[in-house]
Structures are given as C-alpha cells and as structure tokens.
Amino acid sequence: MAKLVDIQGYCDPRFSAVKEMFTENFESGSEVGASFAVTLGGEYVVDIWGGYSDKAETIPWERDTITNVYSTVKVMTALCALLLIDKGQLNIDSPVADYWPEFAQAGKDKIIVRWLLNHSAGLPGFDEHPTLEDMYDWERITHLLERQKPWWEPGTQSGYHMVTFGYLVGELIRRISGKSIGTFFRDEIATPLGADFHIGLAEKHDARVAELIPPPPMESPPVEPDSIIGRTLFNSPIIPAFSDRAWRAAEIPSSNGHGNARSLAKVGSLLACQGELKGMRLLSRATIDQAITEQFNGIDLVLGAPVRWGLGFGLANENLTYLNPHAFYWGGFGGSWLEVDPDAGMCFSYVMNKLEVEPGGDKRMLALRSALLSAMQQKK
C-alpha cells in the first residue's frame, strides 16, 4: 500500500515531474522527511518538502526544518576560502605556513594552499587517534595537524580529506580573518544571502532540527587498517551520536553543517550566477572559473574511485550525465547533495533525514536529479 504524504512548497509546472518523483520516493517508503530545491538565475523554481522530522513520524517536516548534511558542508567551507582568494588575502600557490607558521612542522613547509583545497596535501587523517570530544576542540585538532606528517608526497595525488579538510581550510580562514569559520561563513555569506545554513548550530535552533535516522548496517569491503583508506576511516570518529548537542554546536566544517535544501540552493545559486545574486556581488567570475578548473583527474586514494577535483568541488565526470561540462558538486554521508551548473545558471540541492549508503550514489537523489535534468533539456 502506498504511503500517503502531503508535499508542501512551490514547484513551477515545468518541473512537475520532479515533484512527482519526490512524492514517489515517499510513497515507496524510501523517505521519512526531505526537502528539494532548484534555482534558475537565482530564483527558486522548485522549493518543496514533506514527511516527518522524526523517526516515529509524529512531527511534520516544516518549511524551516533543518538537519545535518555531513560533507555537503565542504562546499560552504570551500566558498569561504574563495572569498579570501577573491579579496587577494589568500594566494592558492603560497605555502600554507605563510599564513599558519606552525603548520610547517613535520616536513610540511612546502605544502601550498592549492593542495589543501584539491585534497592532495597528503593529510586525510591522523597518526594519532582523536576522540569524538577531541573533534569538538578546534585547537586540539589543529595542533594534531601541525604535527602530522603527510602520507604521500604532497601535490602528486589526491586523497579525499574527509574530516581534515574543514580544519585545514578553516584554520587558514581563522588566521587571515581572525574569525572562526562558522562566524566567517555567517557574516560573509549566510547573512548577506539570507541563507538558513549554520556551521556550529546555536541551541535556539534545536527544536527545528530533524532527527537523523541511521542507515541499515551493510557489509563493507575489507579494508587494511594500515592502508591510507583504513587510516582515514578508522583513525578519526566520523559518525557521532546523532542527537548530540555538543556535536551540533561544534564547528566541524567538513562534517556538521546544518541546513535544508532551500538554504543549500540559496548559497549554491551564488556560484550558479557567477558570483552575483540579486545585484549583490560576493565573488568574481574569474575566481569561480579558477575554482572549477581541473586540478586532478583519476582514482582518489581515499575514495578508491575516479574523481575530477577542482578547488574544493568535484567536477563533472563520466560517472554521471551532466547538462553542461562546467557543472560541479559535492554530497554528504547519507545522501544530501548540492550541484551547480553555471552554464545553465542552475543549482539544485537535496536534504533528508533518513540516511542511506548505496554503491553508485543515493537512488532517491539520482531519481530526482534525472527528472530535473530531463525537464531542463525539454525547457531548452
């Protein structure tokens, strides 16, 4: 029997197939609560949500419901760095130690900023084993990274800096701006754009945070604990207690941003519109073009899959079909996703609370994406 669901929000009739697929995901039992948004030219053409914000399905997912999007927050972190690059305060080919002198320890004096942003610095994990509480302590983690030796020759290969990316880039931002990355993002991006997205969530927002529902256990392929993949996965706590207040409050800009599809699309639309939104320019087109220029193309040492890296973003590749070759994206554990196509002036995002981990990508997101791209092709 189909699961009845009331889908709320706005959907331009041109994208009715997207709303139908969103509904179908609920009716099939694949969703508990979710939101999906699309912008064209900075305007919402789809902004829909539905379902429940709790596992027991007693609390409706509302317009302002937010939840943790895991690694999709890396787009926001990269964007903060791009703002400093655009202002001439951060040079991607300068040594990191020029801005963060203590970083030069353990043979890292020649590592340049570019290699942090394109995941080639050789620092995807820790030789030590930080606890979850350590991850809440910014200075503790940045001191660990100062002492950490690279796991390969920096700049020669990419290896997804799953947890460390946010601390590495975030510390650069703190050293230059004098602000934590959560504060910098709020002041420089979220507030000007009116985006309800948070890196470090204030307690006053807890009542509208959707409960995350863990994915079912699945058999993972065997990984050698001493391999680069093994050390990245096992030497740092990736997935915390899902309702922990300390986790929400911490600024972990690789893993714990909170928002919904609307707020992700709001930020993404800045990139889709070449750095200018509603008459307000925050980024130059030249900086965006630099960010989506290919840095690496090949098998990532941590992901074990082919990735084309830009500066903080995954670039269009053969794994998926794209409308245009300059599209870029990133997603988070469990299924959240943000994709930008500057040639089409389009951005779309997907956020949900029922986490799924599937080889080849989240089927719910991929179905929505397929319906959207089909509609976009018909629009042409």
TACOR-V634356 format. One record per helix or strand of 3 or more residues. SS is the DSSP state (H for helix, E for strand). FROM is the first residue (numbers start at 1). TO is the last residue. If there is no record, write none. Layout:
ss:SS from:FROM to:TO
ss:SS from:FROM to:TO
//
This chain:
ss:E from:8 to:11
ss:H from:13 to:27
ss:E from:33 to:40
ss:E from:43 to:52
ss:E from:66 to:68
ss:H from:70 to:86
ss:H from:96 to:98
ss:H from:101 to:107
ss:H from:113 to:117
ss:H from:132 to:135
ss:H from:138 to:147
ss:H from:164 to:177
ss:H from:181 to:193
ss:H from:203 to:208
ss:H from:228 to:234
ss:H from:245 to:249
ss:E from:257 to:259
ss:H from:261 to:272
ss:H from:285 to:291
ss:E from:296 to:299
ss:E from:306 to:309
ss:E from:328 to:331
ss:E from:337 to:341
ss:E from:346 to:352
ss:H from:363 to:379
//
